[in-house]
Structures are given as C-alpha cells and as structure tokens.
C-alpha cells in the first residue's frame, strides 16, 4: 500500500502538470471540487461530500490573498483528494494540531503542496522562524514539511 507522503507527492505532481500551479483553489477546480466562501463561525474551513459532490468551504473572515486562506484551502484539498468520503472540519485554533490520522495526512498534503522543493532552496540558510515571517505560513507547517524531506 502506498504511504501518505508518496501519495501526496504523486497527486501534487499530477495536478501541477494539469494546472501549472500549486494553487489549492485552481487544483480543486481542476479536480471538480467546488470551493465556497461563506460564514462558518469559529471554523476556518470544512470539506464535505454532499450528494456525490465534493465541497470545500472556507470561512469568509479569511481574506483570499492571505497565507491562511492558502493553508486552509490546501488542508481541505488534502481531505478532498485523500479522504473523499470523510467529512472534516478545520478548526481555526487547532489547525495543525495532530489530533487524528486523517488530520495529520491533510496537514502533510498541505505542507507538500505549499512548501515546494524550490521554495526550500530559495530559503536555504533562513531559520524556520524567518521562513514563517516571510511566507506567512505557520511554524507547524514548515516543521512538518522539513520532517518529511
């Protein structure tokens, strides 16, 4: 059975070829996954399979051009591609806490999607803290990505 790192990398490579991008929203559109921005209260994002249609919902309080939007979209895209039949919520304050296997897998997918090898090369010599300040990505994301090089 294929491990999650290889599966994530394979999926990302496939959609990068299809879209020419690592943008989670473009990839979702290419994969036929609908993305909706709406009020979600304290939830940053949510993936739902509804009547055989995949949906990613992102809280309307998160601006589209923010790094958090990309992190939430990438995490939920991970659920949509890796856990098609699971309905998952992405809680704002517990975004990257390793609470369950599928959450870890979605976080790892997001880390691989958003933090490319080219990006790691560009930031060679930077501390993790400086990388996070420059990109706006949470520390947990870069730690997860570096743990799985």
N, C-alpha and C positions, 0 to 999 in steps of 0.2 A: 504494500500500500504506500502511496506517495505521501511524504511528510509535508507539513503545512508550509515550511519555507520554500520547498521546491514547487509546490502547487501555487503558492502566491507569486513566486517569480515567473512561473510559466504563464499564469493568467495576465500578469502585468506586461510581460513581453508581447503576448498576443494582442492585447488591447493597445499597447504602444504602437505596434505595427498598423493596427486598424485605424487609429485616430491620430497618430503622430504626436501624442501628448501623454502626459502623466496627470492631466486634469481629471479629478474624480467625476465631475459632472459630465464632461464630454464622454468619458468611458461609460458612465451609466446610460447615457442616451444611446450610445453605440450598442450596448448590451440589451436595449429595450427596457431599461429600468427607469421608471418615472421618478422625477425629483420635484417635490413640492415644498415651498417655504410657507410656513404658517405658524400661528401661536401654539406653543407646546408647553407653556408654563415653565417648570424647572428642568424639563428635558431638553437637551441640546439637539438630539436627533433620534430618529427611530426608523427601523426597517420593518416593513410589513409585507407579507404575501397575502394579497386580498383578491379573491376570485381569480386565482392563477396569474395575477399581475403583480409584479414586484414594484414596491414603492419605497422611496427614501423620503422621509420628512425631516426638514431642518427648521429649527426654531427661527422665527422671523426677527428675533432680537439680535441674531448674529449677522453682521454685515457680510455681504457676498465677497468683498475684497479682503476680508480678514484671514489671517492664517488659521484661526479657529474654525472658520467655515470649511476650509480645505481639510482640516483634520477630521472634523465631524463627517463630512461627505465621504472621505476616504475610509473611515471606520465603518460607516454604514454600507458603503460599497463592498467592503470586505465581507460583511454579513450577507449581502445580496448574492455575491458570487460564490462564497464558501459555504453558506448555511441557508440555502434557498428556502427551506421550509420552516426555519426558526423565526419567530417574531421577536425582535430585540430592541430594547431602549438604550440610548446612550445618555447617561445621566451627567449633567453639567459638572458637578463636583467630584464625580467618581470616574471621569472619562478614561483614564489609563490605569486604574487600579485593576490588578489581576484577580478578578472575582470569580471567573469561571473559564473553562477551556475555550468556549467559543468567543468570549470577550478577548482573551489573550490572542487568539487567532486573528480576530478582526483588527486588533491593535498592531500585530505583526504585519498584516497586509498593508495597513495604513503607513507603517514605518517604511516598508519597502517601496510603496508607491510614491510617497512624498520625498523620501530622502534617497536619491539615486546615488549610484557609484560616482557619477560625475560631480554631484554636489559634495560628496565626501572628499573627493580630490580637491575641489575648489577651496574647501575649508581645512585642508591639511595644516596642522600647526596651531589651529584655533582650539581653545578649550571648549568643552561641551556647553558651558555657560555662555560663552561668546557666540557660539553657533546658534544657541536658542535666542539670544538677543537679536542677532542678525536676521534669522528666519521667522521668528515669532512662534516657532514650534515648541511644545512643552518638553522639558528635560527628559521625561519618561520616554518620549518617542525616540529621541536620539540614543538614549541608553539601550532601548530595545533593539534599535537598528544596529548599533555597534556590537551588541552581544551576539548578533546573528550574521556576522560578515561572512 
